[in-house]
């Protein structure tokens, strides 16, 4: 009986030790599992953050690229329109010029300067419109220019212009004015049509009579 009692005690001690070791192992395994899960969660959070950041950077790059492409397209379109307008101004079949309040050329298109035999540099800021006119046409200009600066427009005035080579050309001029806020004219916008053939023909008819 004593041997049985001792055997039972040893068995109880062995079970206690076994249960203790098993419990520790389970706790250690659970700790490792939780540690692994936390590491996985942390890695997942970091990965998600990096993915969001990368996605944001990609979207930002796409946005900037679209703006750049749009800006380039708009700039190219504006430049094309400007070149088109400038070409129309310079090479129109009619003459264009602008005068300041004193009658000096501010701008003149290629067509008109070629009609008169001058370059733009020879006219702009250096010559007055009246410098190119015959005496009769100059009188017409001096009579009408003050009126033009007040009312802001003039239509169908005929001027005889002396070209650089001494020949003459007749033009029909119509003009509108640009005014400052104080009401004073700052520049004109004039369009000229070459009517030389018509004037010469009319004079020949008069002479024939």
C-alpha positions in Angstrom: 0.0 0.0 0.0 2.8 2.4 0.8 4.4 1.7 -2.5 1.0 2.5 -4.2 0.8 5.7 -2.3 4.3 6.7 -3.3 3.6 5.8 -6.9 0.5 7.9 -7.0 2.4 10.8 -5.5 5.1 10.5 -8.2 2.4 10.2 -10.9 0.8 13.4 -9.5 4.1 15.2 -9.5 4.8 14.1 -13.0 1.4 15.3 -14.2 1.9 18.6 -12.5 5.3 19.0 -14.1 3.9 17.9 -17.5 0.9 20.3 -17.2 3.2 23.1 -16.2 5.6 22.5 -19.1 2.6 22.2 -21.5 1.1 25.4 -20.2 4.3 27.3 -20.6 4.7 26.0 -24.1 1.2 27.0 -25.0 1.8 30.5 -23.5 5.1 30.8 -25.5 3.4 29.6 -28.6 0.5 32.0 -28.1 3.0 34.8 -27.5 4.9 34.0 -30.7 1.6 33.9 -32.6 0.5 37.3 -31.2 4.0 38.7 -31.9 3.8 37.4 -35.5 0.3 38.8 -35.9 1.4 42.2 -34.7 4.4 42.1 -37.0 2.1 41.1 -39.9 -0.4 43.9 -39.0 2.4 46.4 -38.7 3.8 45.3 -42.0 0.3 45.5 -43.6 -0.2 49.0 -42.2 3.2 50.1 -43.5 2.6 48.5 -46.9 -0.9 50.1 -47.2 0.6 53.5 -46.3 3.3 53.1 -48.9 0.8 52.0 -51.5 -1.4 55.0 -50.7 1.6 57.4 -50.9 2.7 55.8 -54.2 -0.8 56.0 -55.6 -1.0 59.7 -54.6 2.4 60.5 -56.2 1.3 58.7 -59.4 -2.0 60.6 -59.5 -0.2 63.9 -58.8 2.3 63.2 -61.7 -0.6 62.4 -64.0 -2.4 65.7 -62.9 0.8 67.7 -63.5 1.4 66.0 -66.8 -2.2 66.8 -68.0 -1.8 70.4 -66.9 1.5 70.6 -68.7 0.1 69.1 -71.9 -2.9 71.4 -71.7 -0.7 74.4 -71.1 1.5 73.4 -74.0 -1.5 72.9 -76.3 -3.1 76.2 -75.3 0.2 78.0 -75.7 0.7 76.4 -79.1 -2.8 77.3 -80.1 -2.4 80.9 -78.9 0.9 81.2 -80.8 -0.8 79.7 -84.0 -3.7 82.2 -83.7 -1.2 85.1 -83.1 0.8 84.1 -86.2 -2.4 83.8 -88.2 -3.6 87.2 -87.2 -0.2 88.8 -87.7 0.0 87.2 -91.2 -3.4 88.5 -92.0 -2.4 92.0 -90.8 0.9 92.1 -92.6 -0.1 90.5 -95.9 -3.7 91.7 -96.3 -4.6 93.1 -99.7 -5.4 96.4 -98.0 -3.1 98.8 -96.1 -3.2 99.2 -92.3 -1.5 101.8 -90.2 -1.8 103.4 -86.8 -1.0 107.1 -86.0 -0.3 108.8 -82.7 -2.0 112.1 -81.7 0.7 114.0 -83.6 0.2 112.0 -86.7 3.4 109.9 -86.5 3.3 106.3 -87.7 3.0 103.9 -84.7 2.5 100.8 -86.9 2.2 100.0 -90.6 1.6 96.7 -92.3 3.9 95.2 -95.0 1.3 95.8 -97.8 1.2 99.6 -97.2 4.9 100.1 -96.7 5.5 98.2 -100.0 3.0 100.4 -101.7 4.9 103.5 -100.6 8.3 102.0 -101.1 9.4 102.5 -97.5 10.4 100.0 -94.8 8.6 99.9 -91.5 11.8 101.2 -89.8 11.8 104.3 -92.1 8.2 105.1 -91.2 7.5 104.1 -87.6 8.3 107.0 -85.2 10.2 108.9 -87.9 7.6 110.1 -90.4 4.1 111.6 -90.1 1.3 110.6 -92.4 1.2 114.1 -93.7 4.9 113.9 -94.7 3.9 111.5 -97.5 1.0 113.5 -98.9 0.8 116.0 -101.7 -0.1 119.6 -100.8 -3.8 119.2 -101.5 -4.0 115.9 -99.6 -2.1 117.4 -96.7 -4.7 120.2 -96.5 -7.5 117.6 -96.4 -5.7 115.7 -93.6 -5.1 118.9 -91.5 -8.7 119.8 -91.9 -10.1 116.4 -90.8 -7.6 115.1 -88.3 -8.8 117.4 -85.4 -12.3 116.4 -86.1 -11.3 112.7 -86.2 -9.6 113.0 -82.8 -12.8 114.4 -81.3 -15.5 112.2 -82.9 -13.4 109.0 -83.1 -13.9 108.1 -86.8 -13.6 109.2 -90.4 -14.7 107.5 -93.6 -13.7 107.5 -97.2 -11.2 110.2 -97.5 -9.1 110.2 -100.7 -5.4 111.0 -100.3 -2.7 111.2 -102.9 0.6 109.7 -101.5 4.0 110.4 -102.9 6.0 107.2 -102.9 9.7 107.1 -102.0 10.6 106.9 -105.8 8.5 110.0 -106.5 5.5 108.3 -108.1 2.1 108.8 -106.6 -0.7 106.4 -105.4 -4.2 107.3 -104.5 -5.8 105.7 -101.4 -9.2 105.7 -99.9 -8.8 105.9 -96.1 -11.2 105.1 -93.3 -10.2 105.2 -89.6 -11.4 104.7 -86.0 -9.7 106.1 -82.9 -8.7 104.5 -79.6 -9.2 106.8 -76.6 -7.7 107.0 -73.1 -9.8 107.1 -70.0 -9.5 110.9 -70.0 -11.2 111.0 -73.4 -8.1 111.9 -75.4 -7.2 110.0 -78.5 -4.1 107.8 -78.1 -3.9 106.2 -81.5 -5.8 105.6 -84.8 -6.7 102.4 -86.6 -6.8 103.0 -90.3 -7.5 100.9 -93.3 -6.5 102.0 -96.8 -7.6 100.8 -100.3 -5.6 101.4 -103.4 -7.9 103.4 -105.7 -5.3 104.6 -108.1 -6.7 103.0 -111.2 -10.2 104.4 -110.5 -8.9 107.9 -110.0 -6.7 107.8 -113.1 -9.6 106.4 -115.1 -11.9 109.2 -113.9 -9.4 111.9 -114.7 -8.9 110.4 -118.2 -12.6 110.6 -118.8 -12.7 114.2 -117.7 -9.8 115.1 -120.0 -11.5 113.2 -122.8 -14.6 115.4 -122.5 
